[in-house]
Amino acid sequence: MTAANLYERLVRFPEGSRATLPEQAVRDIPANGLRQIAAQALQSTGDQVVNAKTVLPWLFAALGVPAALVGLLVPIRESGSMLPQAAMVPWVRRHRVRKWLWVAGSSGQALATAAMAVTAATATGVAAGVAVLVALAVFSLSRALNSLASKDVLGRTIPKGQRGQITGLATVLSGVVAITVGVGIRLLGGDDVGPLVVLLGAAALAWVAALVVYAGIREPAEEPSPARGDGAGWAARSVALLRDDAAFRRFVMVRTLLLVSALSPPFVVALAAEHGSGLGGLGAFVIASGVASLVGGRIFGRWADRSSRRLMIVGAGTASAVILLFLGLLLVPGARGWTLLYPAVYLLLALTHTGVRVARKTYVVDMAQGDRRTEYVAVANTAMGVLLLVAGALSSALALLGAEVALVFLALLGLGGVLAGRTLPEVSVH
């Protein structure tokens, strides 16, 4: 079967979608699409292991790392990959071909993950925690480069109406791997750190494979953007973009409110921790994450191509509803001992978050062209890095009163996302 035939079996082509690309890029769509699906799937597979919400906290517990360092995992992982992006834009714009930036970012992630594996095998306590956090910081900075470059390459090589499906199919493939890994963890059980060391090593190899695949993409070269002559630095331009572009500003606001699906799962895991049993307990959450990717990737990919705006709205509302239902069930006598309740709720939230991620990625790629897209992605992610720290700090402070209080706050955040999402313009093929 040729690449074109396989791609046509996997991806639906809306009428006239190819017209959004230059003529010379159209013939490479199938091969480029398949390579991006494979590379993103390999990257997502690694992400299932280097997971600051499940696997890394479990690793810290096994290595005897103090709880104070555990609280730094999610902020470093999430904000570290977002905050520097606006500052990177001038440098990214000087490159005619952006795929090599993605390759460089994947190299950094592979090396950082390998460093985590070595640390897990050789150190314990505070030293292990600090070493893993430093490696995670390098990982996140490398991921910032991937995030910027991938949107540009996707926009240059894949037309509107197919981009969400590319992300969705990659998510499905990573879900299959995650389920396999989760089942393995469940079967191994115990408290030995050895299986996690092996998993981290395999994740590093997944990023090496991803960069090899991605390097084969045929990306149309574009002339570097001229340097801005207004004397304004990247920070001033970022503020100006948020101030002057109302549609973009609304998107950033809505994306902030969508944090309900990203920040709530760790609190569900925290509530479940007292009922867990070593690696077996972790396996249930890894399986749930994989099922969410497997089930949601393809469905949400096609939905995002029809209306990424509507998918964001539905995702925010669903996440809030799941949280409120979960909190209601916890009021039932004896419900806190239902060990299946926590993975089930985590599955629903992970499924919702899969839809939200596919939707927001598709929306920002579809709403702009060329280097304007680069700027949108960078400024949105840098703003989100700041807002994530604020929202994370608020939810963490509220968690001092109980994880349930933090979950109520996040549910209200999601309901605000439903209202704000309705003000966004439609940018997808529909």
TALINVEN-V467913 format. One record per residue. N is the residue number from 1. RES is the residue in one letter. PHI is phi in degrees with one decimal (NA if undefined). Layout:
# TALINVEN-V467913
n = (N:N)
res = (RES:RES)
phi = (PHI:PHI)
This chain:
# TALINVEN-V467913
n = (1:2:3:4:5:6:7:8:9:10:11:12:13:14:15:16:17:18:19:20:21:22:23:24:25:26:27:28:29:30:31:32:33:34:35:36:37:38:39:40:41:42:43:44:45:46:47:48:49:50:51:52:53:54:55:56:57:58:59:60:61:62:63:64:65:66:67:68:69:70:71:72:73:74:75:76:77:78:79:80:81:82:83:84:85:86:87:88:89:90:91:92:93:94:95:96:97:98:99:100:101:102:103:104:105:106:107:108:109:110:111:112:113:114:115:116:117:118:119:120:121:122:123:124:125:126:127:128:129:130:131:132:133:134:135:136:137:138:139:140:141:142:143:144:145:146:147:148:149:150:151:152:153:154:155:156:157:158:159:160:161:162:163:164:165:166:167:168:169:170:171:172:173:174:175:176:177:178:179:180:181:182:183:184:185:186:187:188:189:190:191:192:193:194:195:196:197:198:199:200:201:202:203:204:205:206:207:208:209:210:211:212:213:214:215:216:217:218:219:220:221:222:223:224:225:226:227:228:229:230:231:232:233:234:235:236:237:238:239:240:241:242:243:244:245:246:247:248:249:250:251:252:253:254:255:256:257:258:259:260:261:262:263:264:265:266:267:268:269:270:271:272:273:274:275:276:277:278:279:280:281:282:283:284:285:286:287:288:289:290:291:292:293:294:295:296:297:298:299:300:301:302:303:304:305:306:307:308:309:310:311:312:313:314:315:316:317:318:319:320:321:322:323:324:325:326:327:328:329:330:331:332:333:334:335:336:337:338:339:340:341:342:343:344:345:346:347:348:349:350:351:352:353:354:355:356:357:358:359:360:361:362:363:364:365:366:367:368:369:370:371:372:373:374:375:376:377:378:379:380:381:382:383:384:385:386:387:388:389:390:391:392:393:394:395:396:397:398:399:400:401:402:403:404:405:406:407:408:409:410:411:412:413:414:415:416:417:418:419:420:421:422:423:424:425:426:427:428:429:430)
res = (M:T:A:A:N:L:Y:E:R:L:V:R:F:P:E:G:S:R:A:T:L:P:E:Q:A:V:R:D:I:P:A:N:G:L:R:Q:I:A:A:Q:A:L:Q:S:T:G:D:Q:V:V:N:A:K:T:V:L:P:W:L:F:A:A:L:G:V:P:A:A:L:V:G:L:L:V:P:I:R:E:S:G:S:M:L:P:Q:A:A:M:V:P:W:V:R:R:H:R:V:R:K:W:L:W:V:A:G:S:S:G:Q:A:L:A:T:A:A:M:A:V:T:A:A:T:A:T:G:V:A:A:G:V:A:V:L:V:A:L:A:V:F:S:L:S:R:A:L:N:S:L:A:S:K:D:V:L:G:R:T:I:P:K:G:Q:R:G:Q:I:T:G:L:A:T:V:L:S:G:V:V:A:I:T:V:G:V:G:I:R:L:L:G:G:D:D:V:G:P:L:V:V:L:L:G:A:A:A:L:A:W:V:A:A:L:V:V:Y:A:G:I:R:E:P:A:E:E:P:S:P:A:R:G:D:G:A:G:W:A:A:R:S:V:A:L:L:R:D:D:A:A:F:R:R:F:V:M:V:R:T:L:L:L:V:S:A:L:S:P:P:F:V:V:A:L:A:A:E:H:G:S:G:L:G:G:L:G:A:F:V:I:A:S:G:V:A:S:L:V:G:G:R:I:F:G:R:W:A:D:R:S:S:R:R:L:M:I:V:G:A:G:T:A:S:A:V:I:L:L:F:L:G:L:L:L:V:P:G:A:R:G:W:T:L:L:Y:P:A:V:Y:L:L:L:A:L:T:H:T:G:V:R:V:A:R:K:T:Y:V:V:D:M:A:Q:G:D:R:R:T:E:Y:V:A:V:A:N:T:A:M:G:V:L:L:L:V:A:G:A:L:S:S:A:L:A:L:L:G:A:E:V:A:L:V:F:L:A:L:L:G:L:G:G:V:L:A:G:R:T:L:P:E:V:S:V:H)
phi = (NA:-76.7:-59.7:-63.9:-66.1:-64.4:-63.9:-67.1:-73.5:-91.0:-121.2:-83.0:-109.0:-62.2:-56.3:76.3:-64.9:-65.5:-66.5:-83.7:-117.0:-61.1:-57.8:-68.3:-87.7:-64.0:-66.6:-94.4:-55.6:-59.5:-64.5:-65.5:-63.6:-64.2:-65.6:-69.4:-61.5:-65.3:-66.1:-65.9:-64.9:-64.4:-64.0:-65.2:-61.9:-62.3:-62.5:-63.3:-89.1:-84.2:-108.6:-73.7:-98.0:-130.7:-66.3:-65.6:-60.2:-65.4:-62.8:-60.2:-63.2:-68.1:-90.9:72.9:-76.7:-58.2:-60.4:-60.5:-78.1:-61.5:-66.6:-90.2:-61.5:-66.3:-58.6:-66.6:-64.8:-82.1:-70.8:-61.6:-87.7:-108.5:-54.9:-81.1:-66.4:-63.3:-68.7:-80.2:-54.6:-56.9:-69.5:-62.5:-65.9:-78.6:-100.9:-70.1:-117.1:-94.8:-63.3:-69.1:-69.4:-63.9:-61.1:-62.9:-62.9:-67.3:-61.7:-62.4:-67.5:-62.7:-65.1:-65.6:-67.1:-61.4:-63.6:-63.1:-61.9:-63.6:-61.4:-61.3:-83.4:-124.9:-134.4:-143.4:64.9:-59.4:-60.4:-63.9:-62.4:-64.7:-62.4:-66.4:-65.2:-63.5:-62.4:-66.1:-64.9:-62.4:-56.1:-67.7:-63.8:-65.1:-67.0:-59.1:-66.0:-60.8:-61.3:-65.8:-67.7:-64.0:-66.3:-64.4:-63.9:-61.1:-66.7:-80.4:-113.1:-125.3:-77.8:-55.2:92.2:-124.2:-67.3:-64.1:-67.3:-60.0:-63.1:-64.7:-64.5:-62.6:-64.8:-60.1:-62.7:-66.7:-64.0:-60.1:-64.9:-62.5:-61.7:-60.3:-63.9:-61.9:-63.6:-60.9:-64.1:-60.8:-70.0:-70.1:55.6:71.9:-120.0:-70.1:-81.3:-51.8:-58.7:-71.2:-63.2:-62.7:-62.6:-64.3:-63.1:-65.7:-64.1:-60.8:-66.6:-62.7:-70.3:-63.8:-62.7:-62.2:-69.1:-65.1:-64.0:-65.2:-61.8:-84.2:-66.1:-95.8:-100.5:-59.6:-77.7:-123.5:-64.7:-58.0:-69.2:-65.3:-64.8:-68.0:-100.9:-87.3:77.1:-78.7:-79.3:-62.4:-65.4:-64.7:-67.0:-65.4:-63.1:-63.8:-63.3:-65.9:-75.2:-96.3:-102.8:-64.5:-63.5:-65.9:-62.1:-65.4:-61.0:-62.9:-63.9:-63.2:-61.4:-62.6:-68.2:-73.9:-61.8:-54.2:-79.1:-90.4:-91.9:-78.1:-56.0:-59.5:-70.7:-65.7:-62.9:-62.4:-67.1:-84.2:-56.3:-69.2:-104.1:-77.7:-144.4:59.1:-63.8:-59.4:-65.9:-62.3:-56.3:-61.9:-75.6:-65.2:-61.8:-60.3:-62.5:-66.5:-62.0:-60.3:-67.2:-64.7:-76.8:-85.5:-55.9:-70.4:-62.7:-71.7:-61.4:-70.1:-62.5:-62.6:-68.6:-79.3:-162.9:-65.5:-60.9:-65.4:-65.9:-62.7:-63.4:-63.6:-61.9:-63.3:-65.9:-66.3:-59.6:-64.0:-63.5:-62.5:-62.3:-65.3:-64.6:-60.0:-64.3:-65.3:-66.1:-65.5:-78.4:-72.2:-54.9:84.8:-67.2:-65.4:-93.6:-76.3:-67.0:-80.7:-62.9:-68.0:-61.8:-65.7:-66.5:-59.5:-60.0:-64.3:-69.4:-66.4:-63.5:-62.7:-65.8:-58.3:-63.9:-63.8:-63.2:-61.6:-66.0:-69.8:-65.4:-66.2:-62.0:-69.5:-72.0:-77.7:-84.3:-147.2:-126.1:55.2:-71.8:-62.9:-62.5:-57.7:-67.6:-58.4:-60.8:-65.6:-67.1:-60.9:-71.9:-65.0:-60.5:-66.8:-59.7:-68.1:-66.6:-64.9:-62.6:-66.7:-63.8:-64.6:-64.7:-64.1:-66.5:-67.0:-64.1:-65.4:-65.5:-62.9:-87.4:129.9:-60.0:-64.0:-65.4:-62.4:-67.3:-62.9:-58.8:-68.8:-63.5:-65.5:-59.0:-64.3:-64.2:-64.3:-64.1:-62.3:-67.2:-69.4:-62.2:-68.4:-90.3:-72.6:-73.6:-83.2:-122.1:-89.2:-73.4:-150.9)
